[in-house]
Amino acid sequence: MGVDMGELRGTHVPVLLERCLELLAPALDRADDRTTVYVDATLGLAGHAEAVLAAHPRTVLIGLDRDTEALAHARARLDRYADRIHLAHAVYDELPEVLERLGHDRVDGVLFDLGVSSLQLDAPDRGFAYAQDAPLDMRMDQSAGTTAEEVVNGYSHGELARVLRVYGEERFAGRIASAIVRERERHRLTSSARLAELVRESIPAPARRTGGHPAKRTFQALRIEVNRELAALETALPAALDALSVGGRAVVLSYHSLEDRITKQVFAGRARSTGPVDLPVELPGTGPMLRLLSRGAELPGEAEIQANPRAASVRLRAAERIERDGGASTTTRRAVRERPGRVVGTTGPAGAGAPGGSDGARRDMPRPASDGGGTTVQGEGR
């Protein structure tokens, strides 16, 4: 994309790096000293990936990212590990195809660091940040897909309000959608600064005085819609868990309650028995597939937030693939967990597994989360 690899755009501090390394280590260092496979499903600027490769010399990286600029920076950063890396221009829901192409039917570790990356946030021409004027793009992959400009100028009032309400958990979604429609009737809306101004004008003054920048929820909602992030996660996370070897581990860093809810549901669905509940023992093949490694979602500590403010809204969940033979029912039916980090509990049952597939804009929209609110952040740390 014409960017000098020496001119890295964005401040890059990997979120919860030490905790991620701690959780992944048992899966990547096997007793038989075999080569292990680690998937970074959201490679970004490769901060987590570089640390994993440095800590585990027998580990091979498969890194996915839809952003070609991020891939170029990551390739340069990981150059000294060139013989142990495979980077793919792909969205994480394409993981099964990437693994098949590379000849891997099992992997040992997977990391999802969700949301927008530092590179995307800090690049003013990408349109992700409400504090900088830029064209309304917001595509993580600038080579394909619908832009935010096309969304705000092409969606009906009802569709806009739905996107802002569901993906942004925006209380004033209808008022903001009305302002956008009025604006585009006069002239096409193309500027991120103008959009941020419209949002601010649409929100009552008392509401503007709390909760950070008034446009953050609208920009987040548009970004999720443009990149179909939640639909991709609903497909990608189950596929990644299915690809784990026994003893393999998955770690997910979420920055919004909708992302965390999907993760929670998928993990919980695979950490339960699928056999009849009234039997004294598990039937073969019906035992849990996963062992949860944390009680609820782990939160960052104060030191982490002070060192990296973009970690403030992160929620970490992790799980390990176990034998699904029913033979370890007394162990797996007790929630045997490792030492957790700081955690936040859940407010009710996790529910059934998240719906699979991503066919259709209406089907893939989850209900607005109610357990923890709409924690949002303009940018994460990968």
Summary of the structure (lengths in Angstrom):
residues: 382
radius of gyration: 21.0
end to end distance: 19.7
largest distance: 69.0
contacts: 1296
relative contact order: 0.15
helix: 41%
strand: 13%
